[in-house]
Amino acid sequence: MNVPGPLLAEARSIAATHLAEHGEPITAVQLNRRLGTGLPMATALHTALMA
């Protein structure tokens, strides 16, 4: 799935904040809730963040 650059940047910011606050990486489900995207897009974003 093609991940839009601005959405990826927002996901990176959310993931960094989550890691700082909780000491663990964000999950795709948590990204889905925070971004309000569909789970397939959240999963694609999560995959891109972990690469």
PyMOL Python script that loads the backbone (N, CA, C, O; Angstrom):
from pymol import cmd

cmd.read_pdbstr("""\
ATOM      1  N   MET A   1       0.856  -1.178   0.000  1.00  0.00           N
ATOM      2  CA  MET A   1       0.000   0.000   0.000  1.00  0.00           C
ATOM      3  C   MET A   1       0.899   1.238   0.000  1.00  0.00           C
ATOM      4  O   MET A   1       1.887   1.297   0.732  1.00  0.00           O
ATOM      5  N   ASN A   2       0.549   2.215  -0.821  1.00  0.00           N
ATOM      6  CA  ASN A   2       1.296   3.462  -0.900  1.00  0.00           C
ATOM      7  C   ASN A   2       0.944   4.342   0.299  1.00  0.00           C
ATOM      8  O   ASN A   2      -0.229   4.592   0.575  1.00  0.00           O
ATOM      9  N   VAL A   3       1.963   4.802   0.999  1.00  0.00           N
ATOM     10  CA  VAL A   3       1.768   5.610   2.206  1.00  0.00           C
ATOM     11  C   VAL A   3       2.059   7.075   1.870  1.00  0.00           C
ATOM     12  O   VAL A   3       3.177   7.397   1.467  1.00  0.00           O
ATOM     13  N   PRO A   4       1.075   7.968   2.029  1.00  0.00           N
ATOM     14  CA  PRO A   4       1.308   9.389   1.762  1.00  0.00           C
ATOM     15  C   PRO A   4       2.344   9.980   2.720  1.00  0.00           C
ATOM     16  O   PRO A   4       2.323   9.702   3.918  1.00  0.00           O
ATOM     17  N   GLY A   5       3.241  10.790   2.183  1.00  0.00           N
ATOM     18  CA  GLY A   5       4.314  11.394   2.971  1.00  0.00           C
ATOM     19  C   GLY A   5       3.835  12.157   4.199  1.00  0.00           C
ATOM     20  O   GLY A   5       4.366  11.943   5.289  1.00  0.00           O
ATOM     21  N   PRO A   6       2.845  13.044   4.059  1.00  0.00           N
ATOM     22  CA  PRO A   6       2.387  13.791   5.241  1.00  0.00           C
ATOM     23  C   PRO A   6       1.813  12.889   6.338  1.00  0.00           C
ATOM     24  O   PRO A   6       1.999  13.154   7.525  1.00  0.00           O
ATOM     25  N   LEU A   7       1.123  11.838   5.940  1.00  0.00           N
ATOM     26  CA  LEU A   7       0.562  10.908   6.914  1.00  0.00           C
ATOM     27  C   LEU A   7       1.680  10.130   7.610  1.00  0.00           C
ATOM     28  O   LEU A   7       1.604   9.860   8.809  1.00  0.00           O
ATOM     29  N   LEU A   8       2.707   9.776   6.858  1.00  0.00           N
ATOM     30  CA  LEU A   8       3.853   9.077   7.441  1.00  0.00           C
ATOM     31  C   LEU A   8       4.569   9.987   8.437  1.00  0.00           C
ATOM     32  O   LEU A   8       4.991   9.529   9.499  1.00  0.00           O
ATOM     33  N   ALA A   9       4.709  11.250   8.109  1.00  0.00           N
ATOM     34  CA  ALA A   9       5.351  12.199   9.022  1.00  0.00           C
ATOM     35  C   ALA A   9       4.550  12.324  10.316  1.00  0.00           C
ATOM     36  O   ALA A   9       5.123  12.365  11.405  1.00  0.00           O
ATOM     37  N   GLU A  10       3.231  12.384  10.196  1.00  0.00           N
ATOM     38  CA  GLU A  10       2.386  12.456  11.390  1.00  0.00           C
ATOM     39  C   GLU A  10       2.507  11.177  12.213  1.00  0.00           C
ATOM     40  O   GLU A  10       2.562  11.226  13.442  1.00  0.00           O
ATOM     41  N   ALA A  11       2.547  10.040  11.536  1.00  0.00           N
ATOM     42  CA  ALA A  11       2.692   8.759  12.237  1.00  0.00           C
ATOM     43  C   ALA A  11       4.034   8.692  12.958  1.00  0.00           C
ATOM     44  O   ALA A  11       4.107   8.178  14.075  1.00  0.00           O
ATOM     45  N   ARG A  12       5.088   9.198  12.343  1.00  0.00           N
ATOM     46  CA  ARG A  12       6.406   9.218  12.997  1.00  0.00           C
ATOM     47  C   ARG A  12       6.369  10.038  14.279  1.00  0.00           C
ATOM     48  O   ARG A  12       6.916   9.633  15.305  1.00  0.00           O
ATOM     49  N   SER A  13       5.724  11.186  14.209  1.00  0.00           N
ATOM     50  CA  SER A  13       5.616  12.051  15.377  1.00  0.00           C
ATOM     51  C   SER A  13       4.835  11.367  16.502  1.00  0.00           C
ATOM     52  O   SER A  13       5.243  11.397  17.663  1.00  0.00           O
ATOM     53  N   ILE A  14       3.720  10.757  16.144  1.00  0.00           N
ATOM     54  CA  ILE A  14       2.898  10.049  17.129  1.00  0.00           C
ATOM     55  C   ILE A  14       3.682   8.885  17.723  1.00  0.00           C
ATOM     56  O   ILE A  14       3.630   8.653  18.931  1.00  0.00           O
ATOM     57  N   ALA A  15       4.404   8.155  16.884  1.00  0.00           N
ATOM     58  CA  ALA A  15       5.182   7.007  17.363  1.00  0.00           C
ATOM     59  C   ALA A  15       6.285   7.456  18.313  1.00  0.00           C
ATOM     60  O   ALA A  15       6.535   6.798  19.323  1.00  0.00           O
ATOM     61  N   ALA A  16       6.946   8.563  18.006  1.00  0.00           N
ATOM     62  CA  ALA A  16       8.019   9.065  18.864  1.00  0.00           C
ATOM     63  C   ALA A  16       7.463   9.500  20.219  1.00  0.00           C
ATOM     64  O   ALA A  16       8.060   9.221  21.258  1.00  0.00           O
ATOM     65  N   THR A  17       6.329  10.177  20.204  1.00  0.00           N
ATOM     66  CA  THR A  17       5.698  10.602  21.450  1.00  0.00           C
ATOM     67  C   THR A  17       5.284   9.391  22.281  1.00  0.00           C
ATOM     68  O   THR A  17       5.482   9.362  23.495  1.00  0.00           O
ATOM     69  N   HIS A  18       4.707   8.397  21.616  1.00  0.00           N
ATOM     70  CA  HIS A  18       4.282   7.182  22.316  1.00  0.00           C
ATOM     71  C   HIS A  18       5.481   6.489  22.969  1.00  0.00           C
ATOM     72  O   HIS A  18       5.412   6.069  24.124  1.00  0.00           O
ATOM     73  N   LEU A  19       6.570   6.377  22.224  1.00  0.00           N
ATOM     74  CA  LEU A  19       7.767   5.722  22.753  1.00  0.00           C
ATOM     75  C   LEU A  19       8.305   6.486  23.961  1.00  0.00           C
ATOM     76  O   LEU A  19       8.689   5.871  24.955  1.00  0.00           O
ATOM     77  N   ALA A  20       8.339   7.803  23.889  1.00  0.00           N
ATOM     78  CA  ALA A  20       8.833   8.617  25.003  1.00  0.00           C
ATOM     79  C   ALA A  20       7.940   8.484  26.232  1.00  0.00           C
ATOM     80  O   ALA A  20       8.433   8.431  27.359  1.00  0.00           O
ATOM     81  N   GLU A  21       6.639   8.432  26.018  1.00  0.00           N
ATOM     82  CA  GLU A  21       5.697   8.373  27.139  1.00  0.00           C
ATOM     83  C   GLU A  21       5.573   6.985  27.757  1.00  0.00           C
ATOM     84  O   GLU A  21       5.394   6.854  28.968  1.00  0.00           O
ATOM     85  N   HIS A  22       5.667   5.953  26.927  1.00  0.00           N
ATOM     86  CA  HIS A  22       5.379   4.596  27.403  1.00  0.00           C
ATOM     87  C   HIS A  22       6.588   3.664  27.415  1.00  0.00           C
ATOM     88  O   HIS A  22       6.532   2.581  27.999  1.00  0.00           O
ATOM     89  N   GLY A  23       7.680   4.078  26.773  1.00  0.00           N
ATOM     90  CA  GLY A  23       8.876   3.245  26.755  1.00  0.00           C
ATOM     91  C   GLY A  23       8.773   2.023  25.874  1.00  0.00           C
ATOM     92  O   GLY A  23       9.576   1.097  25.995  1.00  0.00           O
ATOM     93  N   GLU A  24       7.789   2.009  24.985  1.00  0.00           N
ATOM     94  CA  GLU A  24       7.628   0.878  24.057  1.00  0.00           C
ATOM     95  C   GLU A  24       7.084   1.400  22.733  1.00  0.00           C
ATOM     96  O   GLU A  24       6.405   2.426  22.696  1.00  0.00           O
ATOM     97  N   PRO A  25       7.386   0.684  21.640  1.00  0.00           N
ATOM     98  CA  PRO A  25       6.911   1.127  20.330  1.00  0.00           C
ATOM     99  C   PRO A  25       5.386   1.089  20.233  1.00  0.00           C
ATOM    100  O   PRO A  25       4.724   0.308  20.916  1.00  0.00           O
ATOM    101  N   ILE A  26       4.861   1.924  19.394  1.00  0.00           N
ATOM    102  CA  ILE A  26       3.419   1.961  19.139  1.00  0.00           C
ATOM    103  C   ILE A  26       3.034   0.768  18.267  1.00  0.00           C
ATOM    104  O   ILE A  26       3.848   0.281  17.483  1.00  0.00           O
ATOM    105  N   THR A  27       1.815   0.306  18.403  1.00  0.00           N
ATOM    106  CA  THR A  27       1.315  -0.793  17.574  1.00  0.00           C
ATOM    107  C   THR A  27       0.482  -0.214  16.430  1.00  0.00           C
ATOM    108  O   THR A  27       0.111   0.959  16.447  1.00  0.00           O
ATOM    109  N   ALA A  28       0.202  -1.043  15.453  1.00  0.00           N
ATOM    110  CA  ALA A  28      -0.638  -0.612  14.330  1.00  0.00           C
ATOM    111  C   ALA A  28      -2.043  -0.246  14.813  1.00  0.00           C
ATOM    112  O   ALA A  28      -2.637   0.708  14.311  1.00  0.00           O
ATOM    113  N   VAL A  29      -2.566  -0.977  15.760  1.00  0.00           N
ATOM    114  CA  VAL A  29      -3.908  -0.696  16.287  1.00  0.00           C
ATOM    115  C   VAL A  29      -3.920   0.658  16.996  1.00  0.00           C
ATOM    116  O   VAL A  29      -4.868   1.430  16.851  1.00  0.00           O
ATOM    117  N   GLN A  30      -2.873   0.941  17.757  1.00  0.00           N
ATOM    118  CA  GLN A  30      -2.795   2.236  18.435  1.00  0.00           C
ATOM    119  C   GLN A  30      -2.671   3.373  17.420  1.00  0.00           C
ATOM    120  O   GLN A  30      -3.284   4.427  17.587  1.00  0.00           O
ATOM    121  N   LEU A  31      -1.887   3.161  16.382  1.00  0.00           N
ATOM    122  CA  LEU A  31      -1.792   4.164  15.309  1.00  0.00           C
ATOM    123  C   LEU A  31      -3.143   4.378  14.654  1.00  0.00           C
ATOM    124  O   LEU A  31      -3.531   5.510  14.364  1.00  0.00           O
ATOM    125  N   ASN A  32      -3.850   3.298  14.426  1.00  0.00           N
ATOM    126  CA  ASN A  32      -5.173   3.380  13.820  1.00  0.00           C
ATOM    127  C   ASN A  32      -6.086   4.277  14.653  1.00  0.00           C
ATOM    128  O   ASN A  32      -6.787   5.134  14.114  1.00  0.00           O
ATOM    129  N   ARG A  33      -6.072   4.075  15.951  1.00  0.00           N
ATOM    130  CA  ARG A  33      -6.919   4.881  16.841  1.00  0.00           C
ATOM    131  C   ARG A  33      -6.495   6.347  16.837  1.00  0.00           C
ATOM    132  O   ARG A  33      -7.340   7.241  16.786  1.00  0.00           O
ATOM    133  N   ARG A  34      -5.199   6.591  16.892  1.00  0.00           N
ATOM    134  CA  ARG A  34      -4.700   7.963  16.973  1.00  0.00           C
ATOM    135  C   ARG A  34      -4.893   8.735  15.673  1.00  0.00           C
ATOM    136  O   ARG A  34      -5.190   9.930  15.697  1.00  0.00           O
ATOM    137  N   LEU A  35      -4.723   8.055  14.532  1.00  0.00           N
ATOM    138  CA  LEU A  35      -4.816   8.735  13.236  1.00  0.00           C
ATOM    139  C   LEU A  35      -6.229   8.728  12.663  1.00  0.00           C
ATOM    140  O   LEU A  35      -6.567   9.575  11.836  1.00  0.00           O
ATOM    141  N   GLY A  36      -7.047   7.787  13.093  1.00  0.00           N
ATOM    142  CA  GLY A  36      -8.392   7.685  12.543  1.00  0.00           C
ATOM    143  C   GLY A  36      -8.416   7.156  11.117  1.00  0.00           C
ATOM    144  O   GLY A  36      -9.361   7.405  10.368  1.00  0.00           O
ATOM    145  N   THR A  37      -7.374   6.426  10.748  1.00  0.00           N
ATOM    146  CA  THR A  37      -7.329   5.812   9.420  1.00  0.00           C
ATOM    147  C   THR A  37      -7.925   4.412   9.511  1.00  0.00           C
ATOM    148  O   THR A  37      -8.257   3.938  10.598  1.00  0.00           O
ATOM    149  N   GLY A  38      -8.055   3.774   8.389  1.00  0.00           N
ATOM    150  CA  GLY A  38      -8.451   2.371   8.404  1.00  0.00           C
ATOM    151  C   GLY A  38      -7.278   1.524   8.867  1.00  0.00           C
ATOM    152  O   GLY A  38      -6.125   1.947   8.777  1.00  0.00           O
ATOM    153  N   LEU A  39      -7.569   0.338   9.359  1.00  0.00           N
ATOM    154  CA  LEU A  39      -6.510  -0.532   9.843  1.00  0.00           C
ATOM    155  C   LEU A  39      -5.498  -0.901   8.751  1.00  0.00           C
ATOM    156  O   LEU A  39      -4.309  -0.990   9.057  1.00  0.00           O
ATOM    157  N   PRO A  40      -5.907  -1.119   7.500  1.00  0.00           N
ATOM    158  CA  PRO A  40      -4.891  -1.413   6.479  1.00  0.00           C
ATOM    159  C   PRO A  40      -3.874  -0.272   6.314  1.00  0.00           C
ATOM    160  O   PRO A  40      -2.682  -0.535   6.157  1.00  0.00           O
ATOM    161  N   MET A  41      -4.324   0.978   6.346  1.00  0.00           N
ATOM    162  CA  MET A  41      -3.395   2.108   6.229  1.00  0.00           C
ATOM    163  C   MET A  41      -2.527   2.199   7.471  1.00  0.00           C
ATOM    164  O   MET A  41      -1.325   2.442   7.367  1.00  0.00           O
ATOM    165  N   ALA A  42      -3.115   2.010   8.644  1.00  0.00           N
ATOM    166  CA  ALA A  42      -2.333   2.046   9.881  1.00  0.00           C
ATOM    167  C   ALA A  42      -1.273   0.953   9.876  1.00  0.00           C
ATOM    168  O   ALA A  42      -0.153   1.177  10.335  1.00  0.00           O
ATOM    169  N   THR A  43      -1.607  -0.211   9.369  1.00  0.00           N
ATOM    170  CA  THR A  43      -0.646  -1.308   9.285  1.00  0.00           C
ATOM    171  C   THR A  43       0.482  -0.961   8.319  1.00  0.00           C
ATOM    172  O   THR A  43       1.649  -1.239   8.599  1.00  0.00           O
ATOM    173  N   ALA A  44       0.140  -0.357   7.185  1.00  0.00           N
ATOM    174  CA  ALA A  44       1.159   0.063   6.215  1.00  0.00           C
ATOM    175  C   ALA A  44       2.068   1.129   6.822  1.00  0.00           C
ATOM    176  O   ALA A  44       3.282   1.098   6.621  1.00  0.00           O
ATOM    177  N   LEU A  45       1.494   2.058   7.555  1.00  0.00           N
ATOM    178  CA  LEU A  45       2.287   3.086   8.223  1.00  0.00           C
ATOM    179  C   LEU A  45       3.196   2.455   9.275  1.00  0.00           C
ATOM    180  O   LEU A  45       4.372   2.804   9.376  1.00  0.00           O
ATOM    181  N   HIS A  46       2.657   1.542  10.045  1.00  0.00           N
ATOM    182  CA  HIS A  46       3.451   0.860  11.078  1.00  0.00           C
ATOM    183  C   HIS A  46       4.618   0.112  10.444  1.00  0.00           C
ATOM    184  O   HIS A  46       5.740   0.159  10.948  1.00  0.00           O
ATOM    185  N   THR A  47       4.356  -0.562   9.361  1.00  0.00           N
ATOM    186  CA  THR A  47       5.404  -1.288   8.650  1.00  0.00           C
ATOM    187  C   THR A  47       6.484  -0.331   8.170  1.00  0.00           C
ATOM    188  O   THR A  47       7.673  -0.627   8.287  1.00  0.00           O
ATOM    189  N   ALA A  48       6.079   0.819   7.628  1.00  0.00           N
ATOM    190  CA  ALA A  48       7.026   1.810   7.151  1.00  0.00           C
ATOM    191  C   ALA A  48       7.852   2.387   8.312  1.00  0.00           C
ATOM    192  O   ALA A  48       9.039   2.671   8.150  1.00  0.00           O
ATOM    193  N   LEU A  49       7.232   2.554   9.453  1.00  0.00           N
ATOM    194  CA  LEU A  49       7.961   3.075  10.614  1.00  0.00           C
ATOM    195  C   LEU A  49       8.979   2.083  11.137  1.00  0.00           C
ATOM    196  O   LEU A  49      10.046   2.477  11.609  1.00  0.00           O
ATOM    197  N   MET A  50       8.667   0.817  11.059  1.00  0.00           N
ATOM    198  CA  MET A  50       9.543  -0.208  11.598  1.00  0.00           C
ATOM    199  C   MET A  50      10.662  -0.609  10.625  1.00  0.00           C
ATOM    200  O   MET A  50      11.580  -1.337  11.003  1.00  0.00           O
ATOM    201  N   ALA A  51      10.588  -0.142   9.401  1.00  0.00           N
ATOM    202  CA  ALA A  51      11.589  -0.515   8.387  1.00  0.00           C
ATOM    203  C   ALA A  51      12.888   0.237   8.578  1.00  0.00           C
ATOM    204  O   ALA A  51      13.832   0.042   7.812  1.00  0.00           O
TER     205      ALA A  51
END
""", "prot")
cmd.dss("prot")
cmd.show_as("cartoon", "prot")
cmd.util.cbc("prot")
cmd.orient("prot")
